[in-house]
Amino acid sequence: MQSQKAIFTFRIDHCDPLGQGVDKSGKGVTFIAKTLPGETGRARIFKSKKGVHFAKLIAVTTPSAQRRPAECPHFEDCPGCDYLHTDYKTELGFKTAALRKYFQKIPFDWDRLEVLGAPERWGYRNRIQLHYRDGKIGLVDGLLDRIVEIPACKVIQAALRPSLEALYTDRSWARASPSQGHCELSVRSDKVGIAWNRSYAQGGFSQVNDEMNAVLRQAVTDCLEEAAPATILDLFSGDGNLSEQLVEDHTATRVRVDAAPVKPHPDFIRLDLFKPFALKAFEKKVRQDRFDVLLLDPPRSGFSVLNDWVLRYKPKSLIYVSCHPGTLARDLAGLEPSYTLTKLMLIDLFPSTRHFETLAAIRFPDTV
């Protein structure tokens, strides 16, 4: 069965946290995207290493009762969406299971998990980055090393669709640009922008789902109000998206830290938090012994030195927002002070995909 590029018959045991069906019927383990537990069918292996195989779905012979026709014409080949072959309730179930798997070693009463789903699976993205090469433009399928074109993408906001479609009807960009690169379409304040071969979110980072970002902001504000802090240290703050409301209400003061370009502001410290000795550099800039709340929203890689900052500033509470629950769980497991995980929320900013935001609220004992 397991010769590379071989066609084989699969039976899906379960789905992994990346949204892939897992087959254990042969030698080793095979991962097959766009499949559901209990399904059987045929797939072609395109990559194998040490008993681990990756295959592309050819056909489903026995479909799951949860399978639905995908409403997007690109779904079969597109690497952007993972769950359009099932309904949204089932999608949230898979995401909840993924979160539980990542947090299996962290004590928590799972009856208290809060799952906040999105009102729409379509038309929510206010920004999309496309890659191009060999005259094609779209999303990169990393496993097959190819560009998948997506002229009818359904997850972007309506305001972006004319600009997206224009890239496929007029390919003059292929002559004017380098042989390969990327472009980003974005909409802010009803103004559509396009940037070629510049850094991601070059106009300033913002969450891609405006409606669910408001839900996330409110969840963070509720946690902050419950903590009733006098001082907030907001790491990876960007433009202050998560802490703005409490400061505007004049109920707390904050210090924001980020390496990204931000308009000058008295409470903002420009600092690359991943640089060696970042903590020491911060201590020289800000003469403060403690912060009541440590708030952070790092990139997918997480913040592996979080424990150093907790030990230094001895917060009463920690509020950690993450787009990768695996690195979040890793960072929490690395905390030396004892703590209580008081709140855990799954906030679905990325419907139709395997991604979601997680909010974890931590309370430390007074002895920290």
C-alpha positions as CSV (number, residue, x, y, z in Angstrom):
1,M,0.0,0.0,0.0
2,Q,2.6,2.5,1.1
3,S,4.7,3.1,-2.0
4,Q,4.9,6.8,-2.8
5,K,2.1,8.0,-5.0
6,A,0.2,4.7,-4.6
7,I,-3.6,4.7,-4.7
8,F,-5.1,2.9,-1.7
9,T,-8.4,2.4,0.1
10,F,-8.7,4.3,3.3
11,R,-10.9,4.2,6.4
12,I,-10.8,7.4,8.5
13,D,-10.4,6.7,12.2
14,H,-10.6,10.4,13.4
15,C,-9.7,13.9,12.5
16,D,-6.5,15.5,13.9
17,P,-6.2,19.1,15.1
18,L,-5.2,20.2,11.6
19,G,-8.5,19.1,10.2
20,Q,-7.1,16.1,8.4
21,G,-8.6,12.6,8.4
22,V,-6.4,10.0,10.0
23,D,-6.2,6.5,8.4
24,K,-4.6,3.6,10.5
25,S,-5.7,0.7,8.3
26,G,-2.3,0.0,6.7
27,K,1.3,0.3,7.7
28,G,1.9,3.5,9.5
29,V,-0.4,6.5,9.6
30,T,-1.9,8.4,6.6
31,F,-3.3,11.9,6.8
32,I,-6.0,12.8,4.2
33,A,-7.5,16.3,4.1
34,K,-11.2,16.9,3.3
35,T,-12.3,13.6,4.9
36,L,-14.4,12.8,8.0
37,P,-14.4,10.1,10.7
38,G,-15.9,6.8,9.6
39,E,-15.5,7.5,5.9
40,T,-14.0,5.1,3.4
41,G,-12.7,5.8,-0.1
42,R,-9.7,6.0,-2.3
43,A,-6.7,8.4,-2.0
44,R,-3.3,8.8,-3.6
45,I,-0.2,9.0,-1.5
46,F,2.1,11.8,-2.5
47,K,4.5,12.0,0.4
48,S,5.9,9.4,2.8
49,K,8.5,9.5,5.5
50,K,9.2,6.9,8.3
51,G,5.7,5.4,8.3
52,V,3.9,8.7,8.1
53,H,2.1,9.4,4.8
54,F,0.1,12.2,3.2
55,A,-2.5,11.5,0.6
56,K,-4.9,13.5,-1.6
57,L,-8.5,12.4,-1.7
58,I,-9.7,10.8,-4.9
59,A,-13.2,9.7,-4.0
60,V,-15.3,8.9,-1.0
61,T,-17.0,5.5,-1.1
62,T,-18.9,5.6,2.2
63,P,-19.6,9.2,3.2
64,S,-20.1,10.3,6.8
65,A,-23.6,11.4,7.8
66,Q,-22.0,14.8,8.6
67,R,-20.7,15.3,5.0
68,R,-22.2,18.2,3.0
69,P,-21.6,19.4,-0.5
70,A,-19.0,22.2,-0.4
71,E,-20.4,25.5,-1.5
72,C,-17.1,26.8,-2.8
73,P,-15.9,25.7,-6.2
74,H,-12.2,25.8,-5.0
75,F,-12.6,23.7,-1.9
76,E,-11.4,20.4,-3.3
77,D,-7.9,21.8,-4.1
78,C,-7.7,24.9,-2.0
79,P,-5.5,24.8,1.1
80,G,-7.3,27.8,2.7
81,C,-10.5,26.1,4.0
82,D,-10.7,22.8,5.9
83,Y,-14.3,22.2,6.9
84,L,-16.6,23.1,4.0
85,H,-17.5,19.5,3.5
86,T,-19.5,19.6,6.8
87,D,-21.8,21.9,8.7
88,Y,-20.7,24.6,11.0
89,K,-21.8,22.9,14.2
90,T,-19.7,19.9,13.3
91,E,-16.8,22.2,12.5
92,L,-17.0,23.8,15.9
93,G,-17.0,20.3,17.4
94,F,-13.7,19.4,15.7
95,K,-12.2,22.7,16.9
96,T,-13.3,22.0,20.4
97,A,-11.8,18.5,20.3
98,A,-8.5,20.1,19.0
99,L,-8.4,22.5,21.9
100,R,-9.0,19.7,24.4
101,K,-6.2,17.7,22.9
102,Y,-3.7,20.6,23.1
103,F,-4.8,21.3,26.7
104,Q,-5.0,17.7,27.9
105,K,-2.2,18.2,30.5
106,I,-3.5,21.4,31.9
107,P,-6.2,21.1,34.7
108,F,-9.5,22.7,33.6
109,D,-13.2,22.0,34.2
110,W,-14.3,21.5,30.6
111,D,-17.9,22.1,31.4
112,R,-16.9,25.7,31.7
113,L,-15.4,26.0,28.3
114,E,-17.0,28.8,26.3
115,V,-17.3,28.4,22.5
116,L,-18.2,31.5,20.6
117,G,-19.0,30.7,17.0
118,A,-19.1,33.2,14.1
119,P,-22.5,34.4,12.7
120,E,-21.2,33.8,9.1
121,R,-18.9,31.3,7.5
122,W,-18.5,33.5,4.4
123,G,-17.5,37.0,3.5
124,Y,-15.6,37.9,6.7
125,R,-11.9,38.3,5.7
126,N,-10.8,41.9,5.4
127,R,-7.4,40.9,4.2
128,I,-5.9,38.1,2.1
129,Q,-2.3,37.5,1.0
130,L,-1.9,35.8,-2.4
131,H,1.3,34.3,-3.8
132,Y,2.3,34.2,-7.5
133,R,4.7,32.3,-9.7
134,D,4.8,30.9,-13.3
135,G,1.9,33.3,-14.2
136,K,-0.4,31.9,-11.5
137,I,-1.7,33.7,-8.5
138,G,-3.5,32.3,-5.4
139,L,-2.8,30.3,-2.3
140,V,0.2,28.1,-1.8
141,D,-0.4,24.4,-1.4
142,G,2.7,23.6,0.6
143,L,2.4,19.8,0.5
144,L,2.2,19.7,-3.3
145,D,4.3,22.8,-3.8
146,R,1.9,24.6,-6.2
147,I,-0.2,27.7,-6.5
148,V,-4.0,27.1,-6.3
149,E,-6.0,29.9,-8.0
150,I,-9.1,31.1,-6.2
151,P,-10.9,33.7,-8.3
152,A,-14.3,32.9,-6.6
153,C,-13.0,32.8,-3.0
154,K,-16.0,33.0,-0.7
155,V,-14.4,34.0,2.6
156,I,-13.2,37.4,1.7
157,Q,-15.4,40.5,2.2
158,A,-17.6,41.6,-0.7
159,A,-15.5,44.8,-1.1
160,L,-12.4,42.7,-2.0
161,R,-14.1,40.6,-4.7
162,P,-13.7,43.0,-7.6
163,S,-10.0,43.4,-6.9
164,L,-9.5,39.7,-6.6
165,E,-11.4,38.9,-9.8
166,A,-9.4,41.6,-11.6
167,L,-6.1,39.7,-10.9
168,Y,-7.4,36.8,-12.9
169,T,-9.0,38.8,-15.8
170,D,-6.1,41.1,-16.3
171,R,-2.7,39.4,-15.7
172,S,-0.6,42.3,-16.6
173,W,0.9,42.1,-13.1
174,A,2.7,38.9,-14.3
175,R,4.8,41.1,-16.7
176,A,5.3,44.0,-14.4
177,S,6.3,42.0,-11.3
178,P,9.3,39.7,-10.5
179,S,8.8,36.0,-11.6
180,Q,7.5,35.2,-8.1
181,G,6.3,37.0,-5.1
182,H,3.1,37.9,-3.2
183,C,0.4,40.6,-3.0
184,E,-2.0,41.5,-0.3
185,L,-5.6,42.8,-0.7
186,S,-7.1,44.6,2.2
187,V,-10.0,46.8,3.1
188,R,-10.0,49.4,5.9
189,S,-12.7,52.0,6.4
190,D,-14.3,50.9,3.1
191,K,-11.0,51.7,1.2
192,V,-9.5,48.8,-0.7
193,G,-5.8,48.5,-1.0
194,I,-3.4,46.3,-2.9
195,A,0.3,45.9,-2.0
196,W,2.9,44.0,-4.0
197,N,5.8,42.2,-2.3
198,R,5.6,44.1,0.9
199,S,5.5,42.8,4.5
200,Y,2.3,41.2,5.6
201,A,-0.3,43.6,7.0
202,Q,2.2,46.4,6.0
203,G,-0.5,49.0,6.9
204,G,-0.5,47.7,10.5
205,F,-1.7,44.4,11.8
206,S,-5.4,43.9,12.5
207,Q,-7.6,40.8,13.0
208,V,-9.1,39.6,9.7
209,N,-12.6,39.2,11.0
210,D,-14.0,42.5,12.1
211,E,-17.2,41.2,13.6
212,M,-15.6,38.4,15.6
213,N,-12.7,40.8,16.6
214,A,-15.4,42.8,18.4
215,V,-16.4,39.6,20.2
216,L,-12.8,39.0,21.1
217,R,-12.3,42.5,22.3
218,Q,-15.4,42.3,24.5
219,A,-14.2,39.0,26.0
220,V,-10.8,40.5,26.9
221,T,-12.5,43.6,28.3
222,D,-14.7,41.4,30.5
223,C,-11.7,39.6,31.8
224,L,-9.9,42.9,32.5
225,E,-12.9,44.4,34.3
226,E,-13.2,41.2,36.4
227,A,-9.5,41.6,37.3
228,A,-10.0,45.3,38.1
229,P,-6.4,46.2,37.4
230,A,-4.8,49.6,38.0
231,T,-1.9,48.7,35.6
232,I,-1.8,46.6,32.5
233,L,1.3,45.4,30.6
234,D,0.1,44.7,27.0
235,L,2.7,42.7,25.1
236,F,2.5,42.2,21.3
237,S,-0.1,45.0,21.5
238,G,-0.1,46.2,17.9
239,D,-2.3,49.3,17.9
240,G,-3.8,48.4,21.4
241,N,-6.7,46.5,19.9
242,L,-7.3,44.3,23.1
243,S,-6.8,46.8,25.9
244,E,-8.1,50.0,24.3
245,Q,-11.6,50.0,25.8
246,L,-10.5,49.7,29.4
247,V,-8.0,52.6,29.0
248,E,-10.6,54.7,27.2
249,D,-12.8,54.2,30.2
250,H,-10.0,55.6,32.4
251,T,-10.1,52.6,34.7
252,A,-6.5,51.4,34.1
253,T,-3.2,52.6,32.9
254,R,-1.1,50.5,30.5
255,V,2.2,50.1,28.9
256,R,2.1,48.7,25.3
257,V,5.0,46.8,23.8
258,D,5.4,45.7,20.2
259,A,8.0,45.7,17.4
260,A,5.5,46.7,14.8
261,P,5.2,50.3,13.4
262,V,2.6,52.1,15.5
263,K,1.8,55.8,15.6
264,P,3.7,57.5,18.5
265,H,1.9,57.3,21.8
266,P,3.1,57.9,25.3
267,D,2.2,54.4,26.5
268,F,3.9,52.6,23.6
269,I,7.4,51.0,23.8
270,R,8.9,49.8,20.5
271,L,10.7,46.5,21.3
272,D,11.2,43.2,19.6
273,L,10.1,40.8,22.3
274,F,11.8,37.9,20.6
275,K,15.3,39.4,20.8
276,P,17.7,38.1,23.5
277,F,17.7,40.3,26.6
278,A,14.3,41.9,25.6
279,L,13.2,41.8,29.2
280,K,16.4,43.6,30.4
281,A,15.9,46.2,27.6
282,F,12.3,46.8,28.8
283,E,13.4,47.2,32.4
284,K,15.7,50.0,31.4
285,K,12.8,51.7,29.5
286,V,10.1,51.3,32.1
287,R,10.9,51.8,35.8
288,Q,8.0,49.8,37.3
289,D,8.2,46.8,39.7
290,R,4.8,45.2,39.2
291,F,1.9,45.1,36.8
292,D,-1.6,43.9,37.9
293,V,-2.3,42.2,34.6
294,L,-0.1,40.8,32.0
295,L,-2.0,40.8,28.6
296,L,-0.5,39.2,25.5
297,D,-1.4,38.2,22.0
298,P,1.7,36.8,20.4
299,P,2.1,35.3,16.9
300,R,1.6,31.6,16.3
301,S,5.0,30.7,17.7
302,G,3.9,31.8,21.1
303,F,6.1,33.4,23.8
304,S,8.4,30.8,25.2
305,V,10.0,33.2,27.8
306,L,6.6,34.1,29.3
307,N,7.7,32.6,32.6
308,D,10.6,35.1,32.9
309,W,8.1,38.1,32.5
310,V,5.7,36.6,35.1
311,L,8.4,36.1,37.6
312,R,9.8,39.6,37.1
313,Y,6.5,41.6,37.2
314,K,4.5,39.3,39.5
315,P,1.0,40.0,38.0
316,K,-2.2,39.0,39.8
317,S,-3.7,37.9,36.5
318,L,-2.6,36.8,33.0
319,I,-4.8,37.1,29.9
320,Y,-3.3,35.2,27.0
321,V,-4.9,35.4,23.5
322,S,-3.5,32.9,20.9
323,C,-4.2,31.8,17.4
324,H,-2.3,28.6,18.1
325,P,-3.6,26.6,21.1
326,G,-0.6,24.3,21.0
327,T,2.0,27.1,21.7
328,L,-0.4,28.6,24.3
329,A,-0.6,25.3,26.2
330,R,3.2,25.0,26.0
331,D,3.7,28.5,27.4
332,L,1.2,27.9,30.3
333,A,2.8,24.6,31.1
334,G,6.1,26.4,31.4
335,L,4.9,28.7,34.2
336,E,6.7,28.0,37.5
337,P,4.3,29.8,39.8
338,S,1.2,27.8,40.7
339,Y,-1.9,29.2,39.0
340,T,-5.6,28.6,38.3
341,L,-7.0,28.6,34.8
342,T,-10.1,30.5,35.5
343,K,-11.5,30.9,32.0
344,L,-10.9,29.2,28.6
345,M,-12.7,30.5,25.5
346,L,-12.7,29.3,21.9
347,I,-13.5,32.3,19.7
348,D,-13.9,31.4,16.1
349,L,-12.4,34.2,14.1
350,F,-11.6,31.9,11.2
351,P,-14.7,29.9,10.2
352,S,-14.4,27.3,7.5
353,T,-10.7,26.8,8.5
354,R,-9.0,24.8,11.2
355,H,-7.8,28.0,12.9
356,F,-9.4,29.8,15.8
357,E,-8.5,32.1,18.6
358,T,-8.2,30.9,22.2
359,L,-8.4,33.1,25.3
360,A,-7.0,31.8,28.5
361,A,-7.4,33.8,31.8
362,I,-5.0,32.9,34.6
363,R,-5.1,33.9,38.3
364,F,-2.0,33.7,40.4
365,P,-1.9,33.5,44.2
366,D,-0.9,36.6,46.1
367,T,2.5,35.0,46.9
368,V,3.8,35.2,43.4
